[in-house]
Amino acid sequence: MVKMRLMAVLVDKCRVLKGGAMSGAIHLHAQHGDPLVLEFMSRLLRRVCSPLFEMVRSWVLEGELEDIFAEFFVVGQQVKAESLWREGYRLRTSMLPSFISQSLARRILRTGKSINFLRVCCEDMGWADAATEAAVAAGTSTQRGGLGYGETDALESLVDGAAKRIDKHLLDVIHKRYKFKDHCLAIKRYLLLGQGDFVQYLMDIVGPELSEHANAISSFKLSGLLETAIRSSNAQYDDPDILDRLKVKMMPHGTGDRGWDVFSLEYEARVPLDTVFTESVMSKYLRIFNFLWKLRRVEHALMGTWKTMKPNGITSCSLTKLHHGVKKQLLSTLRRCQVLWVEMNHFVTNLQYYIMFEVLEVSWSDFSNEMEAAMDLDDLLAAHEKYLHSIFEKSLLGEQSQTLCKSLFGLFDLILRFRSHADRLYEGIHELQCRTIESSLPSRDKSKKNRSTEKSFDTSSWIADGKNALTRRAGEFLRNVEQDLAALAKQYSSLLEGFISQLPLQQHVDLKFLLFRLDFTEFYSQDQPLKISLPGCNLRRSCARLSRCCFILYVSRKRVKDEELRINGYPGDHF
């Protein structure tokens, strides 16, 4: 009667249940103190759970999902190969029996998923040996009937052993056969602009082409220039498979865009690496590339300005013949131009140092350590996601840094405008030198000189009928340039101070290092006492004082060491 009554209760409770859900419901009724009931329920559960444990065995050792009636707690769906790991399989919690924990269920899910990933995406069958070793180590059979109800310890041992071996085999395939780390390094070198000689040469040769309107630029020509940059730098020694994945990409553009605004590089991720480098991940890499490319372009523009400024013979004898007022105006304009260049170069140099070392290298170092410590593909995906997120946020590209990013790109645009003003100034100086020399030549030589001096200005702008007109036009030109530079300097200072004032408000502690580098001498904050109350300013001041003290101590110790070496007869290495 007890058994009949118990059977009636079970039929009533399990009327609408099936599979794992039914096994869990029966398991709850097996928690009984009556030995007769317990023995009866155990025999019943061994029969009921036999198909469930067989599905678990088949899944963790063979990756086979035999679930015609949707009774298993793992469910699969048809997806593309690149989405197999993330979307191909999931837990159906409604079918998870109560005697299997969530953590064990997740390990079961990942083990079978790893086998299918190896089979479908990696075209690898080495997992079979790992599965056999796991079954032998757990003391079970790879054949049907190897597991049953009440053998929870054997189940956990089998799952843990299979997961450990198959995960290790999967990571070995990803790292050794598909060279995951090499591809990460390639992305770092080319998309994150870590290959300095390649980036510099590429920027030199594509610069004239990218200065044109975007609609007039040929992507085929840019691809040829990319190949030239590869062959002319150390990039030529890279794996051909890596170089073959590097492509030129022209982003969507409008009518007023220049080539600089739409040029980018992309890295082609193929199966199975596209499980890590998904479309969303590569779109983030693209945004980071565009930011770094703009920063390198600004640095390249400043270096180009310096090359123009440095060899210019402004003290040559030809300019000593200028009118005193023009000469004074010229020196004033040159000084303003050079001071503004120094200020902009200070900003760009320190920003680039922060990005390259505090952001990219630190993030890569952390990622490398986590990559080595990864125990399974999920750990590897999480490490890469963390690495990319770290770069994205610290580079001011995150959602919470949009205002700061907008100010930063505004500063970049002002620096590029400065380049055009500086070029105009030095072209004018060159023209002024030529006109001054021309005015001092005998009349028979002037016609030859006219043919050799080309048009930085219209022939009517620098009049040839006397030194007075030359002086007047030169003074007018220099005043206009100086006014433009003054307006640009005022706008730049305002935008830079606004940018620096926003840095302490950011969440990332690393941005305090950028603030410290940009305002090491407290030049930007010394006249703004209200900024002292902002978060991080006390830290910046303390760091500045500490660094100055360390520098003074270093110099003092260096001098003492040099003096000791000098006394002992050894040449001192002067600081």
C-alpha positions as CSV (number, residue, x, y, z in Angstrom):
1,M,0.0,0.0,0.0
2,V,2.8,2.4,0.8
3,K,4.4,1.9,-2.7
4,M,1.0,2.3,-4.4
5,R,0.3,5.5,-2.5
6,L,3.8,6.8,-3.3
7,M,3.3,5.9,-7.0
8,A,0.1,7.8,-7.0
9,V,1.8,10.9,-5.5
10,L,4.6,10.7,-8.1
11,V,2.1,10.4,-11.0
12,D,0.2,13.4,-9.7
13,K,3.4,15.5,-9.3
14,C,5.0,14.5,-12.6
15,R,1.9,14.6,-14.8
16,V,3.3,17.5,-16.9
17,L,7.0,17.0,-16.3
18,K,9.6,15.2,-18.4
19,G,13.3,14.7,-18.7
20,G,15.5,16.4,-16.2
21,A,12.6,18.2,-14.6
22,M,10.9,14.9,-13.8
23,S,14.1,13.4,-12.5
24,G,14.5,16.4,-10.1
25,A,10.9,16.1,-8.9
26,I,11.3,12.4,-8.1
27,H,14.7,13.1,-6.4
28,L,12.9,15.4,-4.0
29,H,10.6,12.6,-2.9
30,A,13.6,10.2,-2.4
31,Q,14.7,12.3,0.6
32,H,12.8,10.0,3.0
33,G,13.7,8.4,6.3
34,D,11.9,5.2,5.7
35,P,14.4,2.6,4.4
36,L,11.7,0.8,2.4
37,V,10.7,4.1,0.6
38,L,14.3,5.1,0.1
39,E,15.2,1.8,-1.5
40,F,12.1,1.8,-3.7
41,M,12.8,5.5,-4.9
42,S,16.4,4.7,-5.5
43,R,15.6,1.8,-7.8
44,L,13.0,4.0,-9.6
45,L,15.4,6.9,-10.0
46,R,18.1,4.7,-11.5
47,R,15.6,3.7,-14.2
48,V,14.3,7.2,-14.7
49,C,17.7,8.9,-14.7
50,S,19.4,6.4,-17.0
51,P,18.6,8.4,-20.2
52,L,19.7,11.6,-18.6
53,F,23.1,10.3,-17.5
54,E,23.5,8.7,-20.9
55,M,22.9,12.1,-22.5
56,V,25.5,13.7,-20.1
57,R,28.0,10.9,-20.9
58,S,27.5,11.3,-24.7
59,W,27.7,15.1,-24.4
60,V,30.9,15.4,-22.3
61,L,32.8,12.6,-24.1
62,E,31.6,12.9,-27.7
63,G,29.9,16.3,-28.0
64,E,26.8,14.6,-29.2
65,L,23.4,16.1,-28.3
66,E,20.9,13.3,-28.5
67,D,17.7,15.0,-27.3
68,I,14.8,14.3,-29.6
69,F,12.1,15.1,-27.1
70,A,13.8,18.2,-25.5
71,E,14.5,16.5,-22.2
72,F,18.1,17.5,-21.7
73,F,19.3,20.6,-19.8
74,V,21.7,21.5,-22.7
75,V,20.0,22.9,-25.8
76,G,21.6,23.6,-29.2
77,Q,20.6,25.7,-32.2
78,Q,21.9,26.2,-35.7
79,V,24.2,29.2,-36.0
80,K,27.2,30.3,-38.1
81,A,30.6,28.9,-37.3
82,E,31.8,32.2,-35.8
83,S,28.9,32.3,-33.4
84,L,29.1,28.6,-32.4
85,W,30.8,29.2,-29.1
86,R,28.7,32.2,-27.9
87,E,25.3,31.3,-29.3
88,G,25.3,27.7,-30.4
89,Y,24.6,26.1,-27.0
90,R,23.0,27.2,-23.7
91,L,21.6,25.8,-20.5
92,R,17.9,25.0,-20.3
93,T,17.4,25.6,-16.5
94,S,13.9,24.2,-16.5
95,M,15.3,20.8,-17.3
96,L,18.2,20.9,-14.8
97,P,17.6,18.3,-12.1
98,S,18.1,19.4,-8.5
99,F,20.9,16.8,-7.9
100,I,23.1,18.5,-10.5
101,S,24.5,21.9,-9.3
102,Q,24.6,25.0,-11.5
103,S,28.5,25.0,-11.5
104,L,28.6,21.3,-12.6
105,A,26.0,22.0,-15.3
106,R,28.1,24.9,-16.6
107,R,31.1,22.6,-16.8
108,I,29.1,20.0,-18.6
109,L,27.9,22.6,-21.0
110,R,31.4,24.0,-21.7
111,T,33.0,20.5,-22.1
112,G,30.6,19.5,-24.9
113,K,30.7,22.9,-26.4
114,S,34.5,22.7,-26.5
115,I,34.3,19.3,-28.4
116,N,31.9,20.8,-31.0
117,F,34.1,23.9,-31.4
118,L,37.1,21.7,-32.0
119,R,35.2,19.5,-34.4
120,V,33.4,22.2,-36.4
121,C,35.6,25.3,-36.2
122,C,39.1,23.9,-35.8
123,E,38.6,20.7,-37.8
124,D,40.4,18.8,-35.1
125,M,39.8,15.3,-33.7
126,G,42.4,15.3,-31.0
127,W,39.7,15.7,-28.4
128,A,38.8,12.0,-28.7
129,D,42.0,10.9,-27.0
130,A,41.5,13.5,-24.2
131,A,37.9,12.2,-23.7
132,T,39.1,8.6,-23.5
133,E,41.8,9.5,-20.9
134,A,39.2,11.4,-18.8
135,A,36.9,8.4,-18.8
136,V,39.7,6.0,-17.8
137,A,40.8,8.4,-15.1
138,A,37.3,8.6,-13.7
139,G,36.9,4.8,-13.7
140,T,34.0,4.8,-16.1
141,S,33.4,3.5,-19.5
142,T,33.1,5.4,-22.7
143,Q,30.2,3.0,-23.7
144,R,26.6,3.3,-22.8
145,G,25.6,2.6,-19.2
146,G,28.8,3.8,-17.6
147,L,27.0,6.2,-15.2
148,G,23.8,6.1,-13.2
149,Y,21.9,7.7,-10.4
150,G,23.7,7.9,-7.1
151,E,27.1,8.1,-8.7
152,T,27.4,11.9,-8.3
153,D,31.1,11.7,-7.4
154,A,31.9,9.6,-10.5
155,L,29.9,12.1,-12.6
156,E,31.8,15.1,-11.2
157,S,35.1,13.2,-11.6
158,L,34.3,12.4,-15.2
159,V,33.2,16.0,-16.0
160,D,36.1,17.6,-14.3
161,G,38.6,15.3,-16.0
162,A,37.1,15.7,-19.4
163,A,36.8,19.5,-19.0
164,K,40.4,19.8,-17.9
165,R,41.8,17.7,-20.7
166,I,39.6,19.0,-23.5
167,D,40.0,22.6,-22.5
168,K,43.8,22.2,-22.4
169,H,43.7,20.6,-25.9
170,L,41.5,23.4,-27.2
171,L,43.9,26.1,-25.9
172,D,46.8,24.2,-27.4
173,V,45.1,24.2,-30.8
174,I,44.3,27.9,-30.5
175,H,47.8,28.9,-29.5
176,K,50.0,26.5,-31.5
177,R,48.0,25.6,-34.6
178,Y,46.2,28.9,-35.1
179,K,48.9,31.2,-33.4
180,F,46.4,33.2,-31.4
181,K,49.1,35.3,-29.6
182,D,50.9,36.1,-32.9
183,H,47.6,37.5,-34.3
184,C,47.1,39.5,-31.2
185,L,50.6,40.9,-31.6
186,A,49.9,41.6,-35.2
187,I,46.8,43.6,-34.3
188,K,48.9,45.5,-31.7
189,R,51.6,46.3,-34.2
190,Y,49.4,47.3,-37.2
191,L,46.0,48.4,-35.9
192,L,47.3,49.9,-32.7
193,L,50.3,51.4,-34.5
194,G,53.0,49.7,-32.5
195,Q,55.2,49.0,-35.5
196,G,56.9,52.4,-35.5
197,D,58.9,52.2,-38.7
198,F,56.0,50.8,-40.7
199,V,53.6,53.5,-39.4
200,Q,56.1,56.3,-40.1
201,Y,56.8,55.2,-43.6
202,L,53.1,54.5,-44.4
203,M,52.2,58.0,-43.2
204,D,54.9,59.6,-45.3
205,I,53.9,57.9,-48.5
206,V,50.1,58.1,-48.1
207,G,50.1,61.7,-46.8
208,P,49.8,63.4,-50.3
209,E,47.2,60.9,-51.4
210,L,45.1,61.4,-48.2
211,S,45.2,65.1,-48.5
212,E,42.8,64.8,-51.5
213,H,39.1,64.6,-51.4
214,A,37.9,61.2,-50.3
215,N,35.8,60.8,-53.4
216,A,38.9,61.1,-55.6
217,I,41.0,58.5,-53.8
218,S,41.5,55.0,-55.2
219,S,41.5,52.2,-52.6
220,F,43.6,50.2,-55.0
221,K,46.4,52.8,-55.0
222,L,46.2,52.9,-51.2
223,S,46.6,49.1,-51.1
224,G,49.7,49.4,-53.3
225,L,51.1,52.0,-50.9
226,L,50.4,49.7,-48.0
227,E,52.4,47.0,-49.7
228,T,55.2,49.4,-50.3
229,A,55.3,50.4,-46.6
230,I,55.4,46.7,-45.7
231,R,58.3,46.0,-48.0
232,S,60.2,49.0,-46.9
233,S,60.0,48.3,-43.1
234,N,60.6,45.5,-40.7
235,A,57.1,44.4,-41.3
236,Q,58.3,42.5,-44.4
237,Y,59.8,39.8,-42.0
238,D,56.4,39.0,-40.5
239,D,54.5,35.8,-41.3
240,P,53.0,36.1,-44.8
241,D,49.7,34.8,-43.4
242,I,49.6,37.8,-41.0
243,L,50.5,40.3,-43.7
244,D,47.9,38.8,-46.0
245,R,45.2,39.6,-43.5
246,L,46.1,43.3,-43.3
247,K,43.8,45.4,-45.6
248,V,43.0,49.0,-46.4
249,K,39.5,50.0,-45.6
250,M,37.8,53.2,-46.7
251,M,35.0,54.2,-44.3
252,P,31.7,55.8,-45.5
253,H,32.3,59.4,-46.3
254,G,30.5,62.6,-47.3
255,T,31.3,65.1,-50.0
256,G,33.5,67.3,-47.8
257,D,35.7,64.6,-46.3
258,R,39.4,64.2,-47.0
259,G,41.3,61.0,-47.3
260,W,42.6,61.4,-43.8
261,D,39.0,61.2,-42.4
262,V,38.1,57.9,-44.1
263,F,41.4,55.9,-44.3
264,S,41.8,52.9,-42.0
265,L,43.4,49.5,-41.7
266,E,41.6,46.3,-40.9
267,Y,42.7,42.9,-39.9
268,E,40.8,39.9,-41.3
269,A,39.9,37.3,-38.7
270,R,39.2,33.8,-40.0
271,V,37.7,30.7,-38.4
272,P,38.2,29.9,-35.6
273,L,39.9,33.2,-34.5
274,D,36.7,35.1,-35.4
275,T,35.2,33.6,-32.3
276,V,37.5,36.1,-30.4
277,F,37.7,38.8,-33.1
278,T,34.0,39.2,-33.7
279,E,32.5,42.0,-35.8
280,S,31.8,44.1,-32.7
281,V,35.3,43.5,-31.4
282,M,36.9,44.6,-34.7
283,S,34.6,47.7,-34.8
284,K,36.2,48.7,-31.5
285,Y,39.6,48.1,-32.9
286,L,38.7,50.3,-35.8
287,R,37.7,53.1,-33.5
288,I,40.9,52.8,-31.6
289,F,42.9,52.8,-34.8
290,N,41.1,56.0,-36.0
291,F,42.0,57.7,-32.8
292,L,45.6,56.6,-32.8
293,W,45.9,57.4,-36.5
294,K,44.6,61.0,-35.9
295,L,47.2,61.3,-33.0
296,R,50.0,60.1,-35.3
297,R,48.8,62.5,-38.0
298,V,49.0,65.4,-35.6
299,E,52.4,64.4,-34.4
300,H,53.5,64.0,-38.1
301,A,52.2,67.5,-38.9
302,L,54.1,69.0,-36.0
303,M,57.3,67.3,-37.0
304,G,56.7,68.6,-40.6
305,T,56.3,72.1,-39.2
306,W,59.6,71.7,-37.2
307,K,61.4,70.6,-40.3
308,T,60.2,73.7,-42.0
309,M,61.1,76.0,-39.1
310,K,64.5,74.6,-38.2
311,P,66.6,75.1,-41.4
312,N,65.0,78.4,-42.3
313,G,67.6,81.1,-42.7
314,I,65.8,83.9,-41.1
315,T,69.0,85.5,-39.9
316,S,70.6,85.4,-43.3
317,C,72.1,88.6,-44.8
318,S,69.1,89.0,-47.1
319,L,66.8,89.7,-44.2
320,T,69.2,92.2,-42.6
321,K,68.3,94.6,-45.4
322,L,64.7,94.6,-44.3
323,H,63.1,97.7,-42.9
324,H,63.4,97.8,-39.1
325,G,59.7,97.7,-38.6
326,V,59.2,94.7,-40.9
327,K,62.1,92.9,-39.2
328,K,60.7,93.5,-35.8
329,Q,57.3,92.3,-36.9
330,L,58.9,89.2,-38.5
331,L,60.7,88.3,-35.3
332,S,57.5,88.8,-33.2
333,T,55.5,86.5,-35.6
334,L,58.2,83.9,-35.6
335,R,58.4,83.9,-31.8
336,R,54.7,83.5,-31.5
337,C,54.7,80.6,-34.0
338,Q,57.6,78.8,-32.2
339,V,56.1,79.3,-28.8
340,L,52.8,77.9,-29.9
341,W,54.6,75.0,-31.6
342,V,56.4,74.1,-28.4
343,E,53.2,74.2,-26.4
344,M,51.4,72.0,-28.9
345,N,54.4,69.6,-29.1
346,H,54.4,69.3,-25.3
347,F,50.8,68.3,-25.3
348,V,51.0,65.8,-28.2
349,T,54.3,64.2,-27.0
350,N,52.9,63.6,-23.5
351,L,49.6,62.4,-24.7
352,Q,51.3,60.0,-27.1
353,Y,53.5,58.7,-24.3
354,Y,50.5,58.2,-22.1
355,I,48.7,56.3,-24.8
356,M,51.6,54.1,-25.9
357,F,53.0,53.2,-22.5
358,E,50.4,53.8,-19.8
359,V,47.5,52.5,-21.9
360,L,48.7,50.1,-24.7
361,E,51.8,48.5,-23.1
362,V,50.3,48.2,-19.6
363,S,47.1,46.7,-21.0
364,W,49.1,44.3,-23.2
365,S,51.2,43.2,-20.2
366,D,48.1,42.4,-18.2
367,F,46.5,40.7,-21.1
368,S,49.6,38.5,-21.7
369,N,49.6,37.4,-18.1
370,E,45.9,36.6,-18.2
371,M,46.3,34.8,-21.5
372,E,49.0,32.5,-20.0
373,A,46.8,31.8,-17.0
374,A,43.6,31.1,-19.0
375,M,42.2,27.6,-18.3
376,D,39.6,27.5,-21.0
377,L,38.3,29.4,-24.0
378,D,35.9,31.4,-21.8
379,D,38.8,32.7,-19.7
380,L,40.6,33.6,-22.9
381,L,37.6,35.5,-24.3
382,A,37.2,37.3,-21.0
383,A,40.9,38.3,-20.9
384,H,40.7,39.7,-24.4
385,E,37.5,41.5,-23.7
386,K,39.0,43.1,-20.6
387,Y,42.1,44.0,-22.6
388,L,40.1,45.7,-25.3
389,H,37.8,47.4,-22.7
390,S,40.8,48.8,-20.9
391,I,42.3,50.3,-24.0
392,F,38.9,51.7,-25.1
393,E,38.2,53.4,-21.8
394,K,41.7,54.7,-21.0
395,S,41.9,56.2,-24.5
396,L,38.9,58.3,-23.7
397,L,36.7,56.5,-26.2
398,G,34.2,55.1,-23.7
399,E,30.6,56.4,-23.3
400,Q,31.5,58.3,-20.1
401,S,34.4,60.2,-21.8
402,Q,32.6,61.5,-24.9
403,T,32.8,65.1,-23.8
404,L,36.6,64.8,-23.1
405,C,37.0,63.0,-26.4
406,K,35.3,65.7,-28.3
407,S,37.6,68.3,-26.7
408,L,40.6,66.2,-27.6
409,F,39.6,65.9,-31.3
410,G,39.0,69.7,-31.2
411,L,42.6,70.2,-30.1
412,F,43.8,67.9,-32.9
413,D,41.9,70.0,-35.4
414,L,43.5,73.2,-34.0
415,I,47.0,71.7,-34.3
416,L,46.3,70.8,-37.9
417,R,45.1,74.3,-38.6
418,F,48.3,75.6,-37.0
419,R,50.3,73.5,-39.5
420,S,48.7,75.3,-42.4
421,H,49.3,78.8,-40.8
422,A,52.9,77.9,-40.1
423,D,53.4,76.7,-43.7
424,R,51.9,79.9,-45.0
425,L,54.2,82.0,-42.7
426,Y,57.4,80.2,-43.9
427,E,56.4,80.3,-47.5
428,G,56.0,84.0,-47.0
429,I,59.4,84.3,-45.4
430,H,60.9,82.4,-48.3
431,E,59.2,84.7,-50.8
432,L,60.3,87.7,-48.8
433,Q,63.9,86.5,-49.0
434,C,63.7,86.0,-52.7
435,R,62.1,89.5,-53.3
436,T,64.7,91.1,-51.0
437,I,67.5,89.5,-53.0
438,E,65.8,90.4,-56.2
439,S,65.5,94.1,-55.2
440,S,69.3,94.2,-54.6
441,L,70.2,92.7,-58.0
442,P,71.3,94.7,-61.0
443,S,68.4,95.4,-63.4
444,R,69.6,92.9,-66.0
445,D,69.4,90.1,-63.5
446,K,65.9,90.8,-62.3
447,S,64.2,89.2,-65.3
448,K,66.0,85.9,-64.7
449,K,65.1,86.0,-61.0
450,N,61.5,86.7,-61.7
451,R,61.4,83.5,-63.7
452,S,63.0,81.4,-60.9
453,T,60.7,82.6,-58.1
454,E,57.3,81.0,-58.2
455,K,54.1,82.0,-56.7
456,S,53.7,81.7,-53.0
457,F,51.9,84.9,-53.5
458,D,50.3,86.5,-56.6
459,T,52.8,88.4,-58.7
460,S,50.6,91.5,-58.0
461,S,50.7,90.9,-54.2
462,W,54.4,91.5,-53.8
463,I,54.8,94.5,-56.0
464,A,58.1,95.0,-57.9
465,D,58.2,98.8,-58.2
466,G,60.2,99.7,-55.1
467,K,61.2,98.8,-51.6
468,N,58.5,100.8,-50.0
469,A,55.8,98.7,-51.6
470,L,57.7,95.6,-50.6
471,T,57.9,96.8,-47.0
472,R,54.3,97.7,-46.9
473,R,53.1,94.4,-48.3
474,A,55.5,92.4,-46.0
475,G,54.3,94.2,-42.9
476,E,50.6,93.6,-43.9
477,F,51.2,89.9,-44.5
478,L,53.1,89.4,-41.2
479,R,50.4,91.3,-39.2
480,N,47.7,89.1,-40.7
481,V,49.6,85.9,-39.9
482,E,50.3,87.0,-36.4
483,Q,46.7,87.9,-35.8
484,D,45.7,84.5,-37.1
485,L,48.3,82.8,-34.8
486,A,47.1,84.9,-31.8
487,A,43.5,83.9,-32.4
488,L,44.5,80.3,-32.8
489,A,46.7,80.4,-29.7
490,K,43.8,81.8,-27.6
491,Q,41.4,79.2,-28.9
492,Y,43.9,76.4,-28.2
493,S,44.7,77.6,-24.7
494,S,41.0,77.8,-23.8
495,L,40.3,74.3,-25.2
496,L,43.4,72.8,-23.5
497,E,42.6,74.3,-20.1
498,G,39.1,72.9,-20.4
499,F,40.5,69.5,-21.4
500,I,42.9,69.5,-18.4
501,S,40.2,70.6,-16.0
502,Q,38.0,67.6,-17.0
503,L,40.7,65.0,-16.4
504,P,40.4,64.8,-12.6
505,L,36.7,64.1,-13.0
506,Q,37.2,60.9,-15.0
507,Q,36.8,57.5,-13.3
508,H,40.1,55.9,-14.4
509,V,43.0,56.4,-12.1
510,D,45.4,56.2,-15.0
511,L,44.2,59.5,-16.4
512,K,45.7,61.1,-13.3
513,F,49.1,60.2,-14.8
514,L,48.1,62.0,-18.0
515,L,47.1,65.0,-16.0
516,F,50.4,64.9,-14.1
517,R,52.4,64.8,-17.3
518,L,50.6,67.6,-19.0
519,D,50.7,69.9,-16.0
520,F,53.8,68.8,-14.3
521,T,54.9,72.3,-13.4
522,E,51.3,73.4,-12.5
523,F,51.5,75.9,-15.3
524,Y,47.9,75.5,-16.3
525,S,46.5,75.4,-12.7
526,Q,48.6,78.1,-11.0
527,D,46.3,80.9,-12.0
528,Q,43.2,79.0,-11.4
529,P,42.7,78.4,-7.6
530,L,39.2,77.0,-8.1
531,K,40.7,73.9,-9.7
532,I,42.5,73.0,-6.5
533,S,39.2,71.7,-5.0
534,L,38.7,69.2,-7.9
535,P,39.3,65.5,-7.2
536,G,42.8,64.5,-8.1
537,C,44.4,68.0,-8.0
538,N,46.0,67.3,-4.5
539,L,47.3,64.0,-5.9
540,R,48.8,65.9,-8.9
541,R,50.5,68.5,-6.7
542,S,51.8,65.8,-4.3
543,C,53.2,63.8,-7.2
544,A,54.7,66.9,-8.7
545,R,56.5,67.8,-5.5
546,L,57.6,64.2,-5.0
547,S,59.0,64.0,-8.5
548,R,60.9,67.2,-8.2
549,C,62.4,66.1,-4.9
550,C,63.4,62.7,-6.5
551,F,64.9,64.6,-9.4
552,I,66.9,66.9,-7.1
553,L,68.1,63.9,-5.0
554,Y,69.1,62.1,-8.2
555,V,71.1,65.1,-9.5
556,S,72.8,65.4,-6.1
557,R,73.8,61.8,-6.0
558,K,75.0,62.0,-9.6
559,R,77.3,64.9,-8.8
560,V,78.7,63.1,-5.7
561,K,79.4,60.0,-7.8
562,D,81.1,62.1,-10.6
563,E,83.2,63.8,-8.0
564,E,84.3,60.5,-6.5
565,L,85.2,59.1,-10.0
566,R,87.1,62.3,-10.8
567,I,89.1,62.1,-7.6
568,N,89.9,58.4,-8.2
569,G,91.1,59.2,-11.7
570,Y,88.2,57.9,-13.7
571,P,86.3,60.2,-16.1
572,G,82.9,61.1,-14.8
573,D,79.8,60.5,-16.9
574,H,78.4,64.0,-16.9
575,F,74.7,64.4,-16.3
